[in-house]
């Protein structure tokens, strides 16, 4: 009996040790490693590889230009550099980086792979890439994208009926930290729309909306608000894996044809939010904004319902003056919105249309805020636009 107990204890100890080992680093390699001088070291072990490269948005970008539906599109493509090998471990150390959220992948013998030592990844349409945040000082961009010791809001994945589309659909809803503890308070709402190929997960994952809002509200730079992030592709119920059907998301699945249907069905979203959440109703307490396709949808929604939104934001996505635009935009500004905001990057293919809209508004005497940034049609810009736009709402 003593021997049996001893053996049993040894087996349990071994199982415990194995469990503890399983909780350790998966590869035993630290990657990425953020250094005190704000350089970042990446490591990848592969003794059979002939070449290993790293590609990421912290490297000098290449701008690709092509024609799409009669307009020039410019895309900033992350640069690529060779990694060096020593004893089967390939490594690369970047130049010092500013505070930001960065994404990267390895290219091993011509095939793109993720970093097995880094569990942090984001999905952009149908592509997974590793990410990391770096904050050089409090208050820089990277700082706002990180989780800090501040009151945290709640995030829900909400299903609602859309009679207009004949579907049950899903959206992401952020409520500020005080929402639960202040049961008599009512809050304004920002409706935040994604771009082509995206879904209701895009702004919370790629856009870091939850971290941005928690940090801005905690600092007193943004009013406590509800942020509603719906699925802007009218024929999809939800993001991949949450919908009834299994599908592969693509840019082509959600071109601008979504605008009319989303425009017609958007009151279904507002009706659900205003009947299930404590919200302040009315134009002064509603905002709509979006990136790329979502920016065009925001523009269309403001023109279809000129007295619905007191704040309109278009991030790298506008509808240039055309067709019935004159009267529609006149109706928008006759309703006296508090903010009509356009943001675009200097190398963004949408810049031409953004300038056309800005100039048109200025010629008509319509108050418009125009924000120009470096770079192109990229999430790095849209996170910045969201951070700036949120601070100007509901004041």
N, C-alpha and C positions, 0 to 999 in steps of 0.2 A: 504493500500500500504506500509506504514512504517513497519507494522508487517511482511508483505511478504518479504521485503528487509532484515529485521533483521534475519528472519528465514533462508533466502538464504545465508546470510553472515555466520551464524552459521554452516550451512551445509558445505559451502566451507572451513571454518576453520577446521571443523572436518575431511574433506577429506584430507586437507593439513597435518594435524597432523598424520593421518593414513599413508599417503605416507612417511612422515619423519620417522615414526616408522619402516616402511618396509625397510628403508635403513640402519637400525641399525644392530647389530650382530644378526644372525639368532637364536642362542640359548641363548644368554646372557652369555655364558661361554667362557672364554679365554682358547683356546687350539689350538696349543701348545703355551706355554709361555716360551720365552727364557730369562733366568735369567742372572743377571750381572756376575755370576761366571761361565757362559757357561753351567750350567745345564739346562735341559728343563723339564717343568712340563706339563703333559697331563691330561686333565679332560674329563669326560664323564658322563652325567646324565642319570640314568636309575634306578628307584626305584623298579622295578620288577625283575631285574637281580639277579641271584644267584652267578655267578662268572663273573668277567670281567678281561681280560688279555690284555696286549699290546705286539705286535710283531713288530720288526723293525730292520733295519740294523745297528743301533747304539748299539744294544745289542750283547753280545758274540754269535758268529755264531756256528752252528753245520754243519759239513761237511758230506754230503751224498755221497756215492760212489756206482755206478752201471755200468753195461756193456751196451753199445749201439753200434751196428754195429761193434762188435769185438774190441772196444776200451773202456778203463776205463774212465768214466766221473765222475768228482767230482763237486758237487754243494754246495756252501755255503748257508745254510738256516738260515734266521734271527732267533735269539733267542726269547724266550717268557718269560714274568714275570707277576706275579699277581699284579693287582691294588688294592688299599685299598678304602673302602667305608665310607663316612660320610654324613649323611642326604641325601642319594640318589645320591650323586656325587662321582664317582670313580676317583681316581687320582694316578699318579705315577710320580716321579721326577728322572730323569736319573743322572748318574755320569757326571762330566764335559766333554764336547765333543770338539773335534778339529773341525776346519773349514771344512765344507763338506756339500753336499746335502744329506739329509736323507729321508727315506721313512718308513711308519709305518701303521699299522691297529690295530683295537681293535678286540678282540675275546669275544663275549658276549654269555655266556652259550653254548660255543662250536662253535658258528657261527661267521665267520669273517665279520666285518662291517667297514665302513669308519667312520672317525671322523666328525660328523655333524657340528662341530664348525670350521672346517678348509676347506675353499673352494679350496685350492691348491691341485691338484691331477695330477698324470701322469698315462697313460696307458702303460703297458708293455705286449705286445702281446694281451691277452684278459682279463687282470687283472688290476683293478684300485686300486691305493693306494694313501694315503695322502703323501705329501712331505713338507719339510721345509728346508731352507738353514740357516746355521749358520757360521758366520765369526768371528773368534777369533781375527784376526788382518789383516790389509791390506796385500794382496798378498798371503794369504793362499788359499787352494783349494776352500773353501766356498765363498771367495771374488770373485774369477773368475767366479763363477756360478751365481752371483747376478747381477742385473741391477744397473749400476752406472751412475753418471752424466758425461757421455762421449759421443762423437759422435756415433750415432747408425746407423748400416747398415740396409738395407731393406731385407725383406724375401718374396719370391713369391712362390706360388704353381703353377707350370708351366705344362701345357699339351703339349705333343709333339707326333709326329708320329714315330712309330717304324715299318718301312716296313719289317724288318727281322722277327718280331714277329707277324705282322699283327694286331697291336693294337695301339690305342691311349693310352698313359700312362702318369702318373703324377710324377713329381719330385719337390723337394724343392730346391730353389736356393737363396743363401745369396750373396748379393753384399755389399762391404764395404761402410762406410759412405761417402767417398769422390767420389764414383762412379757417383752420380748425379751432383755434383758440379764441376767435373773435366772431362768435356765431351770429351776431346781429349786423355785422358789417356787410356791405355790398361792394362789388369791385368792378372796375372797367375791364374790357376784354380786347386783347390783340388777337386777330385772326392772322396766322402766319403760314404762308403757302410755299411749297417746295418747287423745284424745277423739273425739267424733263427727266424721266427715268427715276424720279424720286417717289417717295411715299410718306406716310404719316410718321415714319421713324427718322426721316432725313434731318429735320431741324433739331431734334433732341439728340441725335447721335453725332452727325457730322457738324451741325451748327452749334453744338454746346449750349443750346438755349437755356437749359436748366441751370447750368453753372453760371452763365452770364446773368440770368435774372436773380438768382440767389445772392450773388455778390453785389450787383448794382443796388438791389433793394436793401441789403444789409448796410451799405454805405450811405444810403439815403439819396442816391443818384437817380433812382427810378422809383416811380410810384408802385406800390403793391398792385399787381394786376393778374388776371387770368390770361394765359396764353393758350390758344386753341390751334392745333396743328393738324388740319384735316388731310385726307388723301385727295390730291388734286387731279387724279386720273379717273374720270367719271365711270369707266367700265370696270375698274378694279374695286373689290370690296375692301382690301387691306394690303399690307405689305406681304411679301413672300413669306410663307410659313404660317401666316395668320388667316389667310383667305381660304375659302372652301376649295378653290382650284389651285393646283400647283402650277406655277408659271415662272418663267425666267424674265426678270425685268430688263428692258432695253430702252434706249433713248427713243427709238421709233414707236414704242408702245404709247407714248404720252406726248405727242406733238401738240401743236397749238389747237388741234381740233377739240381738245378738252375744254377750251375756254367757254364755248357757248353752253355746254351741258353743265359745267360747274357754275356758270353765271345763273342759269335757270334754277339749279338745285340748291344754291347757297342758302336761301331762306330756311331750308330744312335744317341746316346746321345751326343757324342762329336760333331757330325755334327750340331746338333741343337744349342748347346751352342755356337759354334764358328761362327754360322751364325746369332745369335740373340743377342749376348753380345760382348762387346769390350774386346777381350781377346788377349793375346800374344800367338801365336801358336808355337808349337814345343816342343820337349822333355824336354828342360830345364825349360819350363813354365807349365808343367803338372805334377800333383802328383795324386797317387791313394792310398787309405788306407781303411781299414775296420776292423770290429770286428767279431770274430768267423767265421760264414759263409762268411761274407764280407771280412775277412782276407784271406780266401782261394780263394775267387773270385779275390782279389787284386793280390795274388800270380799268379793265373792262367792268369789274364789279362797281367801282366808284362811278362810272358813267351810266351803268344800268340802274343803280340805286343811289342817286346823287345826295339824298338826305339820310343815308344809312351810316356812312363813315365820316367821322370828323378828322381822321388822320389817314393818309394814304402814302404808302412807301413802295417804291419800285427799285429793286436791287438788280442791276444789269438786265432789266427786262421792261421795256416800255412799248406802248402802241403809238407809233408816230402819227402826226396829223393826217387824216385821210377820211374819205367818205362823209358820214354824218358826224364826224368828229367835232366840227365847229360848235354845233348846237349842244351836243352831249357835254362837251367840256364847259361850255358856257353855263349849263345847268349845274355842273359840279361846283363851280366857283360862285354861282349865285347863291348856293347853299352855305357859303362861307366856311369851308373846312379850315381847321386850325393849322394843319400842316399838310403840304403836298410835297413829298420828298423824293428826289431822284439821286441814286448813287451808281457810279460806273467807274471801271478801271480804264486807264489811258490806252491800254492795248487791247481792250475788249472789243470784239466785233460789233457789240450793241452800242458802242459809244456814239456812232453816227446818228442813230435813231434817238438816243438820249439827248444829244445836242439839239436835234430838230425839235423835240418836245419842249426842251428848256427855252429855246429861242422863240418858239411859238407862244408859249405862256407869257414870256416877258413882253413880246410885241402886243399881246392882248391886255397887258397890265395885270395878269394873274400872278399872285404871290406864289413863288415856287422856290424851294431850297434845293440847290444842286451841290452834290459832293463828288469830287473827282479824286480817285486814288491811283496809286501805281498798280501795275499788273493787269491781268485780264479776267476771264470768265472762270473764277476759281473760288472755292470755299473760303480761302484766307481772306478775301475781300468781303464776302457775304457775312462772315462772323463779325467783322468790323462794322459793317453797315447796321447789323442788328444791334450791336452794342451802342452805337451812336443814336439810332432811331428810338430805341427803348427809353433813352434818357429824356426824350423830348415829348413823351406822351402823357396826356391827362394831367398836365400841370395847371 
